Amino acid sequence: MKAINIARSIIHRRKEKGITQEELANHIGVSSASVSKWETGQSYPDIVLLPQLAAYFNISIDELMGYEPQLTKAEIGKLYRKLYEGLSDQPFDEVIAECREAIKKYFSCFPLLLQMGDLLINASAIHGDDDIFWDLVAEAKTLFVRVKTESDDVELVNTALYMEAMCAMILGNPDEVIALLEKTVVHAQPPESLIATAYCMLEKHKEAETILQVGIYQNILSAFDLLSTYIVCVDHDTERFDELVKRTIALVEAFNIKELRPEQIGFYWAAAVRYAAAQKTEQALDLLEQYTEIVTGDLFGQPKGDWFFNRIDAWLGEPVIETPLTPHKIVKESLAEGILDNPDLSVLRDTPRFRAIVKRLEEM
């Protein structure tokens, strides 16, 4: 990340202007020795001289000081990946301290605040201490509230609102979740169809195909997420539950969701638990085997398209919030424990298929 470096800035601007230290000193009204000390980092210009220096070089004071309050998406992604991977093999307190240092330094860089808030949520689940868990989630929530109230970027604001509501849910405040999000559920027409039609009228068929693929991809994942939540949250009669699982699996297979977004695996676990509770052993084991296949695979690979979604990779490469790109040992272990230590699955424990699942997870 960039640090304030007025010395390098003065040297660069002075040479760009083709003047000597003495000429700069005469214009500003200081000694040549003072300019020399500025450029070698032995001292800094008095604060009252900064506007004069900036005006002389025709730049802003921020530019003069070499300070940039914003980071690029690439820089944010690089920092996020470094910190996320550090949660696996670096002292926890050091990683969190570096995260907080970045937040403090770039407090007006709203994409960074979103990403650091996401990191704090991941860290809260990893540490294992209840007090630290609640504190980190609450800290992340304050970042999302700041982005929501201060940013003028609609996409960032909407993402921050959703993340704020997610924190409220984690913190056990369902009324707040409803208050934050209920009014966002509207009858909205997807813009992709209209945009694609406009591209077709201009005979820009590749652009039309790209925007349609992006729209289908987003809505398919949204539908899968809704179906997964439906299975978890709502009590169903046996026939309706079977049909819900059947349709969800059909969606997964039709659009290759296990390969496209393997982290979307909550459905398999939740449905398996419900089947186990209903003594439907074979159905539960079928779903647990699929869950295990995903957990032991490349769970956090780079999001990408496939043969059908062959035009979305560039769009996927520019997320509002970046997701972890490397398998995280602790996260995968936590997912495995959802099977290994789950009393709701006790009815399956004596079956050969369940023992094979346990062995595979323990080897991971």
N, C-alpha and C positions, 0 to 999 in steps of 0.2 A: 504494500500500500504506500501511497505517496506521503512524504513528510514535508513540513514547512522547510524550505531551503532558499532563503533570501540571498545567501552568498552566491550560489550558482546562478540564480536569476539575474543578479546585478552584473556578474561577469558576462553572461550571455548577452544581455541587453546592451551593455556598454560596447562590447566588441561588434555587435550587430550594427550599432550606430557609428562605429569607427572612431571612437574618442578614447582619450587616455584617462587614467585615474585622476590626473591633475585637472583635466578639463571638466570632468564630472564634479570634482570637488569644488572648483571655482563656481560652477553653475548653482550648486546646492548651498554653497557658503560654508563649507567645512574644509579641513585640512586633507591633503593627499594621504597622510597617514591614516586618517579615519576611514577613507574609502578602501585603503589597503586592508585594514582590519575587518571591514565588512566582508570583503571578498575572500578572506582567509578564514572567516568564521570566528575570529577572536572577539568580535563585538557585533552589535546590531545597530542599525540606524535608530535614532530617537524616534518615538512614535509620531511626533509632530512633523517629521521629515517625510513620512511615508506618502502622504498625498502629493507632495512636491516631486518626489522621485517617480511615482506612478505617472504623474502628468508629463514629466520630462520624457519618459519612455513611451507615452501614449498607451498605457495599459491600466488595468484595474489594480487595486491594492492586493487583491487575492492573487492575481497573476504575478505581481511583483514578489510576493512572499512564496511563490511556488506552491500555493495551497489550492487544492481542488476538493470542494465539499461533496462531489459526486464520484461514484465509481461506475465503470462500465459493467455491462452484464457479464462480460468475460471475467472481469476482476472479481465481481461478486461471486460468480460460480466457482472460481479458483479458491477463494477464501472459504466458501461454504464446504467444498469438498475436503479441504485441508483440515478444517475444524471437525467435520463429521467423522473423518477417518481417525482423527486424533482421539475421539471418544473411545475407540477400541484399544489404542496402545499408548496413550499419553495420560499423565495425571489429570483426573477429572477437573480439579480446581483450576489447573493451568489453562485448560481448553475453555472453560467458562469465563475465566478472566480475560482471555484474548477476545472472546466473543463480545464481552462488555466493553472492552477497549475500542473495538471497531464500532460498536453502537455509539459510544460517546464521541468518537472522532467524526463520524459521518451521520450525525443525528438528523440531518435534513435529507439524507439519501434514502428515500422511502422504499425503493426496491431492496436495498440492503436490510432495512429494518424488518421487512416481511421475511426475508430469508433468515435473519438471525432469530426472529421469533420462532420460526419453524424449527431451527436448530435447538433452541431452548426446550421446545416441546419434546423433541427426540431425546434430548439429554435427560429430561425429567423422568422418562420411562426407563432409562438405562441405569440410573444411579442406585435405586433401590431404597433410599431413605424417604420416608413419607413426608417429613417436613420440607426437605429439599424439593421433592416432587411438586408439592403445592406452591412453594415459593417460585419455582421456575415457570410453572404454567401461568401464575399470576403476573410474573414479569413479562412473559411473552404477550399476554393479553394487553398490557399497557402499551406495548409497541404497536400492536394492531390498532388500538384505539387512536394512537397518534397518527398513523397513516390514514385512517378513515377520516379523521377530522381536519388534517392539515394538507393532504395531497389534493391536487386538482386533476389527477389522472383517474378516469372513471374505472378502468380495469383494476388498478391498484386498490381503489376504494372498495370496490365490490369484493375483491379477494380478501382485503383486510376485514371487512364486515363478516364474511363467512368464517375467517380464522378466529375472530373475536367470539363469535357464537360457539365455535368448537371448543374454545377455552372455557367458556361459561358452562358448556355441557360437561367437560372434564371435571370442572370444579363443583359440579352437582347443583347447577342453577337452571333447571329446565324452563322456569318461567321467563328468565332472561333470554334464553335461546329463542323462545317463541316471540317475545317482544322485539328482538332484533331482526328476525328473519320472516315473520309471518307476512308482512306487507310486500316482501320481495317475490312472493308467489303470485304471478299474474298470468293472464292469457296473452302470451307473447308469440308472435309469428317469427319463426327462425329467419334471420336475414340472409342465410346462405342461399336459399332458393332464388330470392330476388337478385342477389349479386351475381349468381351463376347465370341466370337468364340474361342479365345485362351483358355479361361477358360473351355469351353466345350470340347476342345481337351484334356485337362487335367482331364476331368470328374469332374470338380468343378462347378456343375450346380447351386448351390445356389449363388456362387459368380457371375456367368454369369447372373443370374436373377436379382441380385442386381444392377449390373452395367447397365443393360438394362433399369430397372425401373428408375434409376437416369437420364439416357439419355432421356427417353421418358418424364419424369416429366419436365426437364429443357426445352426441345424443345416445349412441349405443352404450357408452360407458356410464352415462347418467342413468339410463334405464336399468343397467345391471346393478348399479349402486342402490337404486330405489327398490329393486326386487330383493336384494340382499337385506336391506333394512326391513322390508315387509315381512320377510321370513323371521327375523329376530324379534320384532316389536309386536306383532299382531298374532293373537291366538286364532287358529284355523281349525275347522273340522278336518278329518283325515283326508277326505276326497279333495278339498280345496288345497290343502298343504301339498299333497302329492302332485297336483296339477301345477302349483306354483314352482315346485322344485323342477318338474319336467320342463316347464317353459324357460326357466332360468338356465338350465343346462343346454337347452336348444339354442338360446341366445349365445352362450359361451362358445358352443361348437360352431355355430354359423359364422361368427365373426372372430374366431380364433383368439378370444380374450385371454386365455391362459398364456399364450405366447406374447401377445401385445402388451398386456399389463398384468404380469404374474403377481404383483403385490395386492391385487384385488381378490383376496382369497377368503375373506371372512365368511362368504356364503357357504363354502364347503364345510367349514368347521361348525357353523351355527346349525345348518340343516342336519349334519351328522348327529349332533347332540340331541336335536329334537327327535330324530328317528330312534336313537338309543333309548331315550326316555319312553318311547312308545313300543319298545321291545322289537323294533324292526331291524334286526341285526344286520342282515345282508345289505340293506339300503344304507345303513350307517357306515358300514365298512367300505362300501363302494366310494362314498364321498370322502372318507378319511384317507383312502389310498390316493385319491386325486390331490387332496390337501398335502399329503406327505411328498408326493412327486414335485409339487410346486415349491414347498418349503426347502427341500434339499437341492433344488436347482438354482439357477441364476435369478434369485428373487429380486435383486435391485440392479438389473442391467439398464443400460441406456435405453429410454423409451424409443421405439422405432416402429415403422410401418411394416407391412408384409406384402405379399403378392397382390392382394386386393387393395390395400391402402398404400399404394406405391408412390403417392405424391405428397405425403404429409411429413416427411422427415425434417424438412427445413422448418416447418411450423412447430414441430415437436422440439426442435433445438432452441426455441425461444420461449420457454415457460415463464410465467409470472413468478412462480416459486419453483426452484429447482428441487428435484427429489434425489435421495441418495443414489449414487452411481455405482457403488461397490457393495458387495455383500457385507453386512454388519453382523459379526459373530453374536453379539449379545441380543440383537433383535431376532435373529433366527433361532437362537436358543429359547427366547421367550415364546416364540410361536410354537416351537416343539413342545414346550411345557404345557401348552394348551391341550395337548393330547396326553402326555405322559403323566401329568399330575391332576387330571380332571376327574373328579369323582362321578360326574354324570355319565362317564363312559365305562364305569365299572362292569356293567353287564357284558361288555365285549372282551374283557381282559383274558378270559380263558380260551379264546378262539385262536387258532393258528394264524389267521390273517392279521389279527390285532397284534400278536407277538412279533410278526414279521415287520409290521409298521413301527413298533417300538424299537426293534433292533436297528432299523434303518435310521430312525431319528437319533438314537443314542450314538450311532457311528458318526453322524454328522457333528 
